[in-house]
Amino acid sequence: MSRWSRQTILPEVGMDGQKKLLNATVAIVGMGGLGCPAAQSLITAGVGKLILI
């Protein structure tokens, strides 16, 4: 079972969508009450590169 198998079985995501997430770069400005949970969610979703400012 792969790490993101639950996401890849969804028709909205699939393997193509997961590959896009792995290749994505996301920047978050501010690591307060919203930035920290957002960063955790993005990492667990499989975003490839996360820039924290």
Phi and psi in radians as a Rosetta constraint file:
Dihedral C 1 N 2 CA 2 C 2 CIRCULARHARMONIC -1.384 0.35
Dihedral N 2 CA 2 C 2 N 3 CIRCULARHARMONIC 2.893 0.35
Dihedral C 2 N 3 CA 3 C 3 CIRCULARHARMONIC -1.060 0.35
Dihedral N 3 CA 3 C 3 N 4 CIRCULARHARMONIC -0.640 0.35
Dihedral C 3 N 4 CA 4 C 4 CIRCULARHARMONIC -1.950 0.35
Dihedral N 4 CA 4 C 4 N 5 CIRCULARHARMONIC 0.516 0.35
Dihedral C 4 N 5 CA 5 C 5 CIRCULARHARMONIC -1.102 0.35
Dihedral N 5 CA 5 C 5 N 6 CIRCULARHARMONIC -0.551 0.35
Dihedral C 5 N 6 CA 6 C 6 CIRCULARHARMONIC -1.189 0.35
Dihedral N 6 CA 6 C 6 N 7 CIRCULARHARMONIC -0.533 0.35
Dihedral C 6 N 7 CA 7 C 7 CIRCULARHARMONIC -1.382 0.35
Dihedral N 7 CA 7 C 7 N 8 CIRCULARHARMONIC -0.673 0.35
Dihedral C 7 N 8 CA 8 C 8 CIRCULARHARMONIC -1.234 0.35
Dihedral N 8 CA 8 C 8 N 9 CIRCULARHARMONIC -0.361 0.35
Dihedral C 8 N 9 CA 9 C 9 CIRCULARHARMONIC -1.394 0.35
Dihedral N 9 CA 9 C 9 N 10 CIRCULARHARMONIC -0.226 0.35
Dihedral C 9 N 10 CA 10 C 10 CIRCULARHARMONIC -1.307 0.35
Dihedral N 10 CA 10 C 10 N 11 CIRCULARHARMONIC 2.305 0.35
Dihedral C 10 N 11 CA 11 C 11 CIRCULARHARMONIC -1.077 0.35
Dihedral N 11 CA 11 C 11 N 12 CIRCULARHARMONIC -0.495 0.35
Dihedral C 11 N 12 CA 12 C 12 CIRCULARHARMONIC -1.247 0.35
Dihedral N 12 CA 12 C 12 N 13 CIRCULARHARMONIC -0.439 0.35
Dihedral C 12 N 13 CA 13 C 13 CIRCULARHARMONIC -1.836 0.35
Dihedral N 13 CA 13 C 13 N 14 CIRCULARHARMONIC -1.206 0.35
Dihedral C 13 N 14 CA 14 C 14 CIRCULARHARMONIC 1.135 0.35
Dihedral N 14 CA 14 C 14 N 15 CIRCULARHARMONIC -3.093 0.35
Dihedral C 14 N 15 CA 15 C 15 CIRCULARHARMONIC -1.187 0.35
Dihedral N 15 CA 15 C 15 N 16 CIRCULARHARMONIC -0.638 0.35
Dihedral C 15 N 16 CA 16 C 16 CIRCULARHARMONIC -1.134 0.35
Dihedral N 16 CA 16 C 16 N 17 CIRCULARHARMONIC -0.752 0.35
Dihedral C 16 N 17 CA 17 C 17 CIRCULARHARMONIC -1.124 0.35
Dihedral N 17 CA 17 C 17 N 18 CIRCULARHARMONIC -0.689 0.35
Dihedral C 17 N 18 CA 18 C 18 CIRCULARHARMONIC -1.175 0.35
Dihedral N 18 CA 18 C 18 N 19 CIRCULARHARMONIC -0.642 0.35
Dihedral C 18 N 19 CA 19 C 19 CIRCULARHARMONIC -1.127 0.35
Dihedral N 19 CA 19 C 19 N 20 CIRCULARHARMONIC -0.664 0.35
Dihedral C 19 N 20 CA 20 C 20 CIRCULARHARMONIC -1.110 0.35
Dihedral N 20 CA 20 C 20 N 21 CIRCULARHARMONIC -0.716 0.35
Dihedral C 20 N 21 CA 21 C 21 CIRCULARHARMONIC -1.092 0.35
Dihedral N 21 CA 21 C 21 N 22 CIRCULARHARMONIC -0.754 0.35
Dihedral C 21 N 22 CA 22 C 22 CIRCULARHARMONIC -1.126 0.35
Dihedral N 22 CA 22 C 22 N 23 CIRCULARHARMONIC -0.484 0.35
Dihedral C 22 N 23 CA 23 C 23 CIRCULARHARMONIC -1.623 0.35
Dihedral N 23 CA 23 C 23 N 24 CIRCULARHARMONIC -0.059 0.35
Dihedral C 23 N 24 CA 24 C 24 CIRCULARHARMONIC -1.402 0.35
Dihedral N 24 CA 24 C 24 N 25 CIRCULARHARMONIC 2.652 0.35
Dihedral C 24 N 25 CA 25 C 25 CIRCULARHARMONIC -2.127 0.35
Dihedral N 25 CA 25 C 25 N 26 CIRCULARHARMONIC 2.250 0.35
Dihedral C 25 N 26 CA 26 C 26 CIRCULARHARMONIC -2.219 0.35
Dihedral N 26 CA 26 C 26 N 27 CIRCULARHARMONIC 2.381 0.35
Dihedral C 26 N 27 CA 27 C 27 CIRCULARHARMONIC -1.961 0.35
Dihedral N 27 CA 27 C 27 N 28 CIRCULARHARMONIC 2.375 0.35
Dihedral C 27 N 28 CA 28 C 28 CIRCULARHARMONIC -2.088 0.35
Dihedral N 28 CA 28 C 28 N 29 CIRCULARHARMONIC 2.175 0.35
Dihedral C 28 N 29 CA 29 C 29 CIRCULARHARMONIC -1.754 0.35
Dihedral N 29 CA 29 C 29 N 30 CIRCULARHARMONIC 2.013 0.35
Dihedral C 29 N 30 CA 30 C 30 CIRCULARHARMONIC 1.685 0.35
Dihedral N 30 CA 30 C 30 N 31 CIRCULARHARMONIC 2.200 0.35
Dihedral C 30 N 31 CA 31 C 31 CIRCULARHARMONIC -2.021 0.35
Dihedral N 31 CA 31 C 31 N 32 CIRCULARHARMONIC 0.792 0.35
Dihedral C 31 N 32 CA 32 C 32 CIRCULARHARMONIC -1.557 0.35
Dihedral N 32 CA 32 C 32 N 33 CIRCULARHARMONIC -2.448 0.35
Dihedral C 32 N 33 CA 33 C 33 CIRCULARHARMONIC -1.123 0.35
Dihedral N 33 CA 33 C 33 N 34 CIRCULARHARMONIC -0.464 0.35
Dihedral C 33 N 34 CA 34 C 34 CIRCULARHARMONIC -1.799 0.35
Dihedral N 34 CA 34 C 34 N 35 CIRCULARHARMONIC -0.565 0.35
Dihedral C 34 N 35 CA 35 C 35 CIRCULARHARMONIC -1.164 0.35
Dihedral N 35 CA 35 C 35 N 36 CIRCULARHARMONIC -0.722 0.35
Dihedral C 35 N 36 CA 36 C 36 CIRCULARHARMONIC -1.112 0.35
Dihedral N 36 CA 36 C 36 N 37 CIRCULARHARMONIC -0.895 0.35
Dihedral C 36 N 37 CA 37 C 37 CIRCULARHARMONIC -1.132 0.35
Dihedral N 37 CA 37 C 37 N 38 CIRCULARHARMONIC -0.579 0.35
Dihedral C 37 N 38 CA 38 C 38 CIRCULARHARMONIC -1.123 0.35
Dihedral N 38 CA 38 C 38 N 39 CIRCULARHARMONIC -0.742 0.35
Dihedral C 38 N 39 CA 39 C 39 CIRCULARHARMONIC -1.091 0.35
Dihedral N 39 CA 39 C 39 N 40 CIRCULARHARMONIC -0.760 0.35
Dihedral C 39 N 40 CA 40 C 40 CIRCULARHARMONIC -1.073 0.35
Dihedral N 40 CA 40 C 40 N 41 CIRCULARHARMONIC -0.760 0.35
Dihedral C 40 N 41 CA 41 C 41 CIRCULARHARMONIC -1.134 0.35
Dihedral N 41 CA 41 C 41 N 42 CIRCULARHARMONIC -0.724 0.35
Dihedral C 41 N 42 CA 42 C 42 CIRCULARHARMONIC -1.157 0.35
Dihedral N 42 CA 42 C 42 N 43 CIRCULARHARMONIC -0.713 0.35
Dihedral C 42 N 43 CA 43 C 43 CIRCULARHARMONIC -1.133 0.35
Dihedral N 43 CA 43 C 43 N 44 CIRCULARHARMONIC -0.790 0.35
Dihedral C 43 N 44 CA 44 C 44 CIRCULARHARMONIC -1.218 0.35
Dihedral N 44 CA 44 C 44 N 45 CIRCULARHARMONIC -0.418 0.35
Dihedral C 44 N 45 CA 45 C 45 CIRCULARHARMONIC -1.314 0.35
Dihedral N 45 CA 45 C 45 N 46 CIRCULARHARMONIC -0.358 0.35
Dihedral C 45 N 46 CA 46 C 46 CIRCULARHARMONIC 1.890 0.35
Dihedral N 46 CA 46 C 46 N 47 CIRCULARHARMONIC 0.338 0.35
Dihedral C 46 N 47 CA 47 C 47 CIRCULARHARMONIC -1.108 0.35
Dihedral N 47 CA 47 C 47 N 48 CIRCULARHARMONIC 2.317 0.35
Dihedral C 47 N 48 CA 48 C 48 CIRCULARHARMONIC -1.209 0.35
Dihedral N 48 CA 48 C 48 N 49 CIRCULARHARMONIC -0.773 0.35
Dihedral C 48 N 49 CA 49 C 49 CIRCULARHARMONIC -2.356 0.35
Dihedral N 49 CA 49 C 49 N 50 CIRCULARHARMONIC 2.264 0.35
Dihedral C 49 N 50 CA 50 C 50 CIRCULARHARMONIC -2.138 0.35
Dihedral N 50 CA 50 C 50 N 51 CIRCULARHARMONIC 2.163 0.35
Dihedral C 50 N 51 CA 51 C 51 CIRCULARHARMONIC -1.854 0.35
Dihedral N 51 CA 51 C 51 N 52 CIRCULARHARMONIC 2.115 0.35
Dihedral C 51 N 52 CA 52 C 52 CIRCULARHARMONIC -1.878 0.35
Dihedral N 52 CA 52 C 52 N 53 CIRCULARHARMONIC 2.174 0.35
